[in-house]
């Protein structure tokens, strides 16, 4: 049977979408491969959040065109956000591309490839970008294979927020949530296969179900979902990403501790530490709102690990406002921060704003803020030495197969000498020291 190679760019949502497509091919008898040079079908699942991700995908496809000219039967295709936003433009720009499939139509990819491979004579070129009702329920299957510790579960698609810098709402469409029963059924099947940790995914995950399902007893649909998943026997851990500070209310804060499977880690995008910049971004909260939310979370969850996203050099951001973000990052003491240089996206309000910064200034601010957040991260990793942490075994370390790797409940990576523990095992490790941006541990005797 034909072999399929899938390359994924961007966020966890894209990783989950790629897995759904891969499972379609498995169900049709295709073989998945990690070597593009031996593949009969090469698909790039693309991201539109930043220009760099789009440029990488297009550049990579240009390189793959040479491979296709050497092996004329190879099918080349784009999927995902860039495919949705650029559509048939990609077919015109790259004549060797056979297939462009948007974010509403992932569940049709394998059928399109079947048609392309079986075409007689001149192969048709396909652009499938139509919106489809119910598409949010189609991201539900997982790649078949060996045991694994953790799995992503998509609970919703789309976004109703209108952040000035973000192209996602125009690409992914409005919020559309799956039912709690569907999500629980998917999670039960994963746990039955050996998965011990579920990570819930949504563009604004705490907005789950807010238009489809009622609040009950003062609890949002998202908290109701967490409660339902928490009841699954054999599930050890629950995580979610990424929430929005607006809508992160007391019922969700109260779920921590009340639901012991909910891990002590929150990824809470801040984007800026300057109020005027947040207003320009249309982020709908202030620095003080964010600060008070974090105070509530840390009071509720001792030892909480907090990660965030920050954008530097947003249009019109002054050097003083940038320094406010630097001070904010120090004050918040983030355990991890993903720092991004602002990237203009066609059709977004920010792309037309005055005060666009040049690349040199973006790079300078990025490096300065990254140094600050990394310094704080390393300091907190150093403070882990001597603590005992419950760690979920993920498997052999990619860098050193003689070691195992796993994650603590605070989402910190730990490695230790391989001891035969299979993926999904919970081990208690004494943290010895920091190794770069991860930790070295020693397993404690089994209880």
C-alpha positions in Angstrom: 0.0 0.0 0.0 1.1 3.6 -0.5 3.1 5.3 2.3 2.2 8.7 3.8 4.4 11.4 5.4 2.7 14.2 7.3 4.7 17.3 8.5 3.0 19.5 11.1 3.6 23.2 11.7 2.2 25.2 14.6 0.1 24.5 17.7 -1.2 21.5 19.5 -4.5 21.8 17.6 -2.6 21.2 14.3 -0.8 18.2 15.9 -4.2 16.8 16.8 -5.6 17.5 13.3 -2.7 15.7 11.7 -3.3 12.7 13.9 -6.9 12.5 12.8 -5.8 12.6 9.1 -3.1 9.9 9.8 -5.7 7.6 11.3 -7.9 8.0 8.2 -5.0 6.7 6.2 -4.4 3.8 8.6 -8.0 2.8 8.3 -7.7 2.7 4.5 -4.6 0.5 4.7 -1.9 3.1 4.0 1.4 2.9 5.8 2.6 5.9 7.8 6.3 6.8 7.4 8.7 9.3 9.0 10.8 9.5 5.9 9.6 11.8 3.2 12.0 10.4 0.6 10.1 7.1 0.7 6.6 8.5 0.8 4.1 8.3 -2.0 2.0 11.0 -0.3 3.5 14.1 1.4 1.2 16.4 3.3 2.1 19.6 5.1 -0.3 20.7 7.8 0.2 24.4 8.0 0.0 27.3 10.4 -1.0 31.0 9.6 -0.3 32.6 13.0 3.1 33.9 12.0 4.7 34.7 8.7 7.7 32.5 9.5 5.5 29.3 9.7 3.9 30.1 6.3 7.3 30.8 4.8 8.8 27.5 6.1 5.9 25.5 4.7 6.1 27.1 1.3 9.8 26.8 1.1 9.6 23.1 2.1 7.0 22.5 -0.5 9.3 24.1 -3.1 12.0 21.7 -2.1 9.7 18.7 -2.3 8.8 19.7 -5.9 12.2 18.4 -6.9 11.5 15.1 -5.3 8.2 14.9 -7.2 10.0 15.6 -10.5 12.2 12.6 -9.7 9.2 10.4 -8.7 6.3 11.7 -10.8 3.6 9.7 -9.0 4.1 11.4 -5.6 1.1 13.4 -4.3 1.9 16.7 -2.6 -0.6 18.6 -0.5 -1.2 21.4 1.9 -3.7 21.1 4.8 -4.7 23.4 7.6 -4.8 27.1 8.4 -2.6 28.4 5.6 -4.4 26.1 3.1 -7.7 27.6 4.3 -6.5 31.3 4.1 -4.6 31.1 0.8 -6.6 28.4 -1.0 -6.3 28.1 -4.7 -3.5 30.7 -4.7 -1.2 27.9 -3.5 -2.1 25.8 -6.6 -1.3 28.7 -8.8 2.0 29.5 -7.0 3.2 25.9 -6.7 2.3 23.9 -9.9 3.5 20.6 -8.4 1.0 20.8 -5.5 -2.0 18.4 -6.1 -4.1 19.0 -3.0 -5.2 22.0 -0.8 -7.6 21.1 2.1 -8.9 23.7 4.6 -9.6 23.3 8.3 -13.2 22.3 8.0 -12.4 19.4 5.7 -9.7 17.3 7.4 -11.9 14.2 7.4 -12.0 14.3 3.5 -8.2 14.2 3.0 -7.7 10.5 2.6 -10.6 10.2 0.2 -9.1 13.0 -1.9 -5.8 11.2 -2.0 -7.5 7.9 -3.0 -8.9 9.8 -6.0 -5.6 11.4 -6.9 -3.7 8.1 -6.8 -6.3 6.3 -8.9 -6.7 9.0 -11.5 -6.1 7.9 -15.1 -4.2 10.2 -17.3 -3.7 13.8 -16.2 -4.2 14.0 -12.4 -6.8 16.6 -11.3 -5.8 19.3 -8.8 -8.1 19.7 -5.8 -8.8 22.7 -3.5 -11.4 21.8 -0.8 -12.1 24.8 1.4 -15.9 24.7 2.0 -17.3 25.2 5.4 -19.1 22.1 6.8 -21.6 21.9 9.6 -20.6 19.4 12.3 -16.9 19.4 11.3 -15.9 19.9 14.9 -17.1 16.4 15.7 -14.8 14.9 13.0 -11.6 15.3 15.0 -12.1 12.2 17.2 -9.9 9.4 16.1 -6.3 8.6 17.1 -3.4 6.9 15.5 -3.3 3.2 16.2 0.0 1.9 17.6 2.0 1.3 20.7 1.1 2.5 24.2 1.4 6.2 25.0 1.1 8.2 28.2 -0.8 11.3 27.0 -3.2 12.3 24.3 -4.7 15.5 22.9 -8.5 15.7 22.7 -10.1 18.5 20.7 -13.2 19.8 22.5 -14.1 22.6 20.1 -13.1 24.4 16.9 -13.0 28.1 16.0 -12.9 31.3 17.9 -15.2 34.3 18.5 -12.5 36.6 19.9 -11.2 39.3 17.6 -7.7 40.0 18.8 -6.2 42.6 16.5 -3.1 40.5 15.6 -4.8 37.1 15.1 -6.0 35.5 11.8 -7.4 32.4 13.5 -11.1 33.5 13.7 -11.2 34.2 10.0 -9.5 30.9 9.2 -11.0 28.5 11.8 -14.4 30.1 11.9 -16.7 30.7 14.8 -16.8 28.6 18.1 -18.3 25.2 17.6 -18.2 22.8 20.6 -18.7 19.0 20.8 -21.0 17.4 23.3 -19.7 16.3 26.7 -20.9 12.7 26.0 -18.8 12.6 22.7 -15.7 13.9 24.4 -16.1 11.5 27.4 -16.5 8.5 25.0 -13.3 9.5 23.2 -11.4 9.9 26.5 -12.7 6.5 27.8 -11.4 4.8 24.6 -8.0 6.4 25.0 -7.8 5.3 28.7 -8.7 1.8 27.7 -5.8 1.8 25.3 -3.4 2.8 28.0 -3.4 6.6 28.0 -3.2 8.1 31.4 -3.3 11.9 30.7 -5.8 13.8 28.6 -5.0 17.3 27.3 -8.1 19.2 26.2 -7.6 21.5 23.2 -9.6 24.5 22.1 -8.7 27.9 20.5 -10.2 29.5 23.7 -10.7 26.3 25.6 -12.5 27.8 28.6 -15.1 29.2 26.2 -16.2 25.6 25.5 -19.9 25.2 25.1 -20.8 28.7 26.3 -23.3 29.2 23.4 -24.5 25.6 23.1 -24.9 24.4 26.7 -26.4 25.9 29.9 -24.5 26.7 33.1 -25.5 24.3 35.9 -25.2 25.1 39.6 -23.0 28.1 38.8 -20.6 25.9 36.8 -19.7 26.7 33.2 -20.0 24.0 30.5 -16.2 23.7 30.6 -16.1 23.0 34.3 -19.0 20.4 33.8 -16.8 18.8 31.1 -13.8 18.6 33.5 -16.0 17.0 36.1 -17.3 14.4 33.7 -13.8 13.5 32.6 -12.5 13.4 36.1 -14.9 10.4 36.8 -13.2 8.2 34.2 -11.6 5.3 36.0 -8.0 4.8 35.0 -7.5 8.4 34.0 -4.7 9.9 36.1 -4.3 13.5 34.8 -6.2 16.2 33.2 -4.8 19.3 31.5 -6.1 22.0 29.1 -4.8 24.6 26.8 -5.2 27.5 26.0 -7.7 29.5 28.1 -8.3 33.2 27.9 -8.0 35.4 31.0 -11.4 36.8 30.2 -13.8 34.0 31.2 -11.4 32.3 33.6 -13.9 32.6 36.5 -14.2 31.4 40.0 -15.8 28.1 39.1 -12.8 27.2 37.0 -10.3 28.4 39.7 -12.3 26.3 42.2 -12.0 23.2 40.1 -8.3 23.0 41.0 -7.8 21.0 44.1 -11.5 20.0 44.1 -10.7 17.8 41.1 -7.4 16.1 42.1 -6.7 14.8 38.5 -6.5 18.4 37.3 -2.7 19.2 37.1 -1.1 22.1 38.9 -0.1 23.9 35.7 -1.9 26.6 33.8 -0.9 28.1 30.4 -2.5 31.6 30.5 -1.5 33.8 27.5 -0.9 37.4 28.6 0.5 38.8 25.4 1.7 42.1 26.9 2.3 43.8 30.3 1.2 47.2 29.1 -2.5 48.2 29.3 -2.5 50.5 26.3 -1.0 47.7 24.2 -3.6 45.2 25.5 -6.3 47.6 24.4 -4.8 48.0 21.0 -4.6 44.2 20.8 -8.3 44.0 21.8 -7.5 41.6 24.6 -10.4 42.7 26.8 -8.5 42.6 30.1 -6.0 44.8 32.0 -2.7 43.9 33.5 -4.3 44.3 37.0 -7.1 41.8 36.0 -4.4 39.3 34.9 -2.4 39.9 38.1 -5.4 39.3 40.3 -6.4 36.2 38.4 -2.9 34.8 38.9 -3.0 35.7 42.6 -6.3 33.7 43.0 -4.9 30.7 41.2 -1.7 30.7 43.2 -3.7 31.0 46.4 -5.9 28.1 45.4 -3.1 25.9 44.0 0.1 25.9 46.1 3.1 25.2 43.8 1.2 26.1 40.6 3.3 26.3 37.5 2.3 29.2 35.3 3.3 29.6 31.6 2.3 32.3 29.1 2.6 33.8 25.7 4.1 37.3 25.1 4.3 39.3 21.9 7.0 42.0 21.5 7.1 44.9 19.1 3.3 45.1 18.5 2.6 48.1 16.3 2.9 51.3 18.2 4.5 49.6 21.3 6.9 52.2 22.7 10.1 51.3 24.4 8.6 52.3 27.7 5.6 50.0 27.1 8.0 47.2 26.2 9.9 47.8 29.5 6.5 47.5 31.3 6.2 44.0 29.8 9.7 43.1 30.9 8.9 44.2 34.5 5.6 42.4 34.3 7.4 39.2 33.3 9.7 39.5 36.2 6.9 40.2 38.6 4.7 37.3 37.5 7.7 34.8 37.8 6.5 32.7 34.9 7.7 29.1 34.9 7.8 29.3 31.1 7.1 32.0 28.6 6.8 31.7 24.8 8.0 35.0 23.4 7.0 35.9 19.9 8.0 38.8 17.6 4.8 40.5 16.2 4.1 39.2 12.7 1.6 41.1 10.5 -1.2 38.9 9.2 -3.1 40.0 6.1 -6.6 41.2 6.8 -6.1 41.7 10.6 -6.5 45.2 12.1 -3.0 45.2 13.5 -1.5 44.8 10.0 -2.8 48.2 9.1 -1.8 50.0 12.3 0.8 52.8 12.3 4.0 52.3 14.2 5.2 49.0 12.6 8.6 48.0 13.9 11.5 46.9 11.7 12.9 43.4 12.1 16.0 44.6 13.9 13.9 46.2 16.7 11.7 43.1 16.9 14.7 40.9 17.3 16.3 43.2 19.9 13.1 43.2 22.1 12.6 39.5 21.6 16.1 38.7 22.8 15.9 41.0 25.8 12.6 39.6 27.0 13.6 36.1 26.3 16.7 36.5 28.4 14.6 37.7 31.3 12.0 34.9 31.2 14.7 32.2 30.7 16.6 33.5 33.7 13.5 33.2 35.8 12.7 29.7 34.4 16.2 28.4 35.1 16.1 29.8 38.7 12.8 27.9 39.3 14.2 24.7 37.8 17.2 25.0 40.1 14.8 25.3 43.0 13.3 21.8 42.2 16.5 20.0 43.4 15.7 17.8 46.4 11.9 17.7 45.8 10.1 14.5 45.0 7.8 14.8 42.0 5.2 12.4 40.6 6.3 11.9 36.9 4.4 10.3 34.1 6.6 8.2 31.9 6.5 9.1 28.3 9.2 6.8 26.9 12.9 6.8 25.9 14.5 10.2 25.7 15.0 11.4 22.1 18.4 12.7 23.0 19.6 9.7 25.0 17.8 6.3 24.6 19.6 5.1 27.8 17.3 7.5 29.7 13.6 7.7 30.1 11.7 11.0 30.0 8.5 12.1 31.5 6.6 15.1 32.9 5.7 16.2 36.4 2.2 17.4 37.2 3.7 21.0 36.9 4.6 20.1 33.2 8.3 20.0 33.8 10.4 17.6 31.8 12.4 15.0 33.8 14.9 12.4 32.6 16.4 9.5 34.5 18.3 6.3 33.8 16.1 3.8 31.9 14.5 1.3 34.4 12.1 -0.6 32.2 9.0 1.5 33.1 6.6 1.5 30.2 4.8 4.7 28.9 1.9 5.6 31.2 3.6 4.5 34.4 3.6 7.0 37.3 7.0 7.2 39.0 8.1 9.2 42.0 11.4 10.8 41.3 13.8 12.8 43.5 15.0 15.7 41.5 18.8 15.8 41.6 19.6 18.9 39.5 18.7 20.9 36.4 19.9 19.8 33.0 19.5 22.8 30.7 15.8 23.4 30.6 14.9 20.0 32.0 15.5 18.1 35.2 17.5 15.0 36.2 15.8 12.6 38.6 16.4 9.4 40.6 13.5 6.9 40.9 12.4 6.1 44.4 11.7 2.5 45.4 8.2 1.3 44.5 5.8 1.8 47.3 
